[in-house]
Every structure is written in structure tokens, then in C-alpha cells.
Amino acid sequence: MSGGRDSGTWSAVPARACGPARGRLALVLAGGAARGAYEVGVVHHLLAEVSRSLGRNVPLDIVCGTSVGAIHACALAALADEPVRRAEHLIQHWTRLRVQDVLQPDGREVLGMLRALLGRGPPAGRGGIFHPAGLERLLHAAIPWPRIEENLRAGRLHALTVTATHVATGRTVVFIDAADGAIGRWRHDPTVTARPARIRVRHALASAAIPLLFPAVRIEGELYCDGGLRQNVPLSPARRLGATGLIVVNPNALPEHDPPSASNRWTEQAFLDPLFLLGKALNALLLDRLDNDLDRLERINRILEAGCRRYGPSFLAALNEEMGGSGHDLRILRAVLIRASQDLGRLSAEYVRSPCFGGRASGVLGRLMHRLADEQGANADFLSYLLFDGQFAAQLIELGRADARAHHEELCQIIDEVCPPA
């Protein structure tokens, strides 16, 4: 254990014993809408500074993402032949953003929802108050989609996964684009389905379609929405595709646990504000069992390593054989978690109230942003999900860089352990 849970980084015990000489390193990117700019800062430090320290490019064998993390995963896979520049490419697109590029209110859709709520007609339209055209244009411009297949065939990465939620059943669907067309061994799970796919823009749009905000997306005749509803941090796809090391990036900071006091009265009063409630609902929807999953992973690692020390390097293979597996079911899996060290809701409110924001968002969107910043104060969670603004993105990118820099040695260590130099 190093770094400490409060510092935002988690890492398992060393995993060289019983491990393969060359494993697979997976990058796992969480959801978070506009908070996702934070992930780009972490990725830039990983691909630029960590590569420089190692004297070689960081090998990202598997890239898994949900929601905005799925968009980043697709871009990293499409630009795998440009190992360092791909992070710079993402930075350029994020820092050029204006709120209206992504958030384009659809008046007809809003009226349709209101009519349905009042019982004056059946639900109609697409199911989101923002038109997806702006986001779709950005994704087409930012990501050379056919190059995903080219990079998979060339062996520059092993697999790309995008997680979405199947609207009709509520099941998590993991779309997998793999070099060999295989989707790995998935034990029966009634809540998760793995599907081979040639991942394209519609998969990324579906994964990022936050209910009520963006419309669900139809893929092969079925509707899908935000994958973060059930699997905001997609650890499972990386593990099942054979990863032996995980670098996990989560833009959502650990919640603060302040004792009740007079300073909390404002928050209690704000409970009646529908926008405040929507922000808290998004936080709840995007909660993940990440810490529990990593704690369980650490315990399994310790058991397997104890077995290797006690019975020798053949212990793991013998154990899997005895359990009737293929020899790859149980394995030591290293992990490093980097998450936001600051409350991004508070940062977003401070930015919108600052002169830097000025007239960068006008009209209805501008008024909405200022209202969220003024009325929700330091708890502007909803605002931080919607603030697709280049200058704010630059702040989050720098925070991501700083958090990754603080754990530079852990990042170098996991890469050397999982993928030692030839």
C-alpha cells in the first residue's frame, strides 16, 4: 500500500512473483462529463513525463472507458501510432471548447417532456434536453475512427472497450473491439453483457448519453445511454481481457465527511432546489464500487503472493488447473488509482464567478451557469458536469497533471513491473 487513500492513489503490493515476464497494461477511464478534462491531464503526464523517465513509450495494451472516459479511450486507441502526441491532441480540443459547442438546448424536446409530465400526451422525441449534434460534430472532428482498426491490426494495442447501459433491460453492455476479435472469458452475470464491435462514434455517444440531458443512442436497433449508471469505472472489462496491471483515472474526488454544523444549513436549505438535487443525483448515479473493488483486489493479490512464496512459482498455474480454469482465471493484478485531489464542483463555481469566465457563455446557458455558481455555492456539482469551457478545462488538465506528478514513482513502478523493458 502506498500513497494512501486520502491522497487519491492506491496501489497493490508488488506483483512480480508468479507473474508473467511481459503482462498487459490497461488504462481505465471513468465518466464525469465536463469533469473529464481532468483525465486528460493525468494521461498527458503518463504519456509524456513517465515515458521520458522510463526512456520508452508507455505501453497501453488495453484502454477501457465509460461516458467521457469512453470518448478519451476511443481517441487514445485511434491515435495509438502517435504515443505522446495523442494526449496533446486531446488537450488542444478540450482547451478550445465553449459551452455552446456541446450544450445546445432543444426547446421542442423540453416542451415535449413538460407535456408528458402534465399528462397531456405520450412521451415523444429523443429524451434529452440538449441536442447531440454539437457533441457528435466534435467527436467526428477530434477522432479518426477508422484508425482504431488499423492500430488493433498493427498490434499497437490489444483491445478497446466502451461501456453503455441498455435502456430496455438496464443491463451494462461492454462493447469490445479487440485485435483478435475475441472478447475474453466472461462468467455468467445477469447484469453485464459483452459484445464484440467495431467501435465508432455512436458507441461513444451512447456511453456519454446522460439521461435527461442527452438522448439515448440507437445501435443495431436498440437504445443505449450512459454507461456510468452501472459501471462508471470499468475495471471488470480490463481484468477479463487479460490485464495484469491497471492505471485507473477518476475525476470524482472522495466526498468530504464534515460533521454537522451551522455552516451546513445552507446546504440543507438548498435541498429544495431542483438543480441542486440534479447535481446530487448525478453524483449518486456516477458512484462506483471502485474502492471496494480495489480493496478486494488487494486481498486477492496478497493471498496469491503468499501461495507463491510458500509453494513456489508454479502455485498459480496449479491453483487455476485445480479450479478447472484455463490458467488465466486467477492472477496477480497490480493497480494504481489517481483521482481528483480537489472538489471539482467548488472549482467550477469559483471559475464561473471569476472575471475569466466573463461572456464565454451567453444567453440561457450563461444565465444558467451563473445561477448554478451563485445559488449552489461551493456545492456546484451540477455545474461541474456541464462546464464544457476551454479555460476551465485547462485548470482541470493542470490539476490532473499535478495529481499524476505527485505519484510519478508509482506510475513508473507499475509499468516496469507489468511491462519490463526488453
MOGICOR-V459620 format. One line per field, one symbol per residue. ss: DSSP state (h for helix, s for strand, l for the rest). psi: psi as a letter, one per 30 degrees, with the letter a starting at -180 (. if undefined). A space follows every 10 residues. Layout:
BEGIN
ss->???
psi->???
END
This chain:
BEGIN
ss->llllllllss slllllllll lsllsssssl llhhhhhhhh hhhhhhhhhh hhhhllllll lssssslhhh hhhhhhhhll llllhhhhhh hhhhhlllhh hhllslhhhh hhhhhhhlll lllllllsss llhhhhhhhh hhllllhhhh hhhlllllss ssssssllll lsssssssll llllllllll lsssssllll hhhhhhhlll lsssllsssl lssssshhhl llllhhhhhh llllssssss llllllllll lhhhhhhhhh lllhhhhhhh hhhhhllllh hhhhhhhhhh hhhhhhhhhh hlllhhhhhh hhllllllll lllssssssl lllhhhhhhh hhhlllllll llhhhhhhhh hhhhhhhhhl hhhhhhlllh hhhhhhhhhh hhhhhllhhh hhhhhhhhsl ll
psi->klekeffgkk kllkgekfll ejakkkkkkl lgbffffeee eeeeeefdee eeefglkkjj ekkklkbfee eeeeeeefgf fieefeeeee eeeeffklef eejjkjeeee eeeeeeeggg llklafgkfk kfeeeeeeee efkieffeee eeefgflelk kkklkjeefg lkkjkkjleg flgajjlkjf fkkkkkljka eeeeeefgik keekllkkkh fkklakffef ifjieeeeef ggkfkkjkkj fjlkkkiklk lfffeeeeef ffjeeeeeee eeeeegklhe eeeeeeeeee eeeeeeeeee flffeeeeee eefgaffgek lkjkkkkklk fljfeeeeee eeflfeebgf klbeeeeeee eeeeffbfhh eeefffiike eeeeeeeeee eeeeefheee eeeeeeeeik k.
END
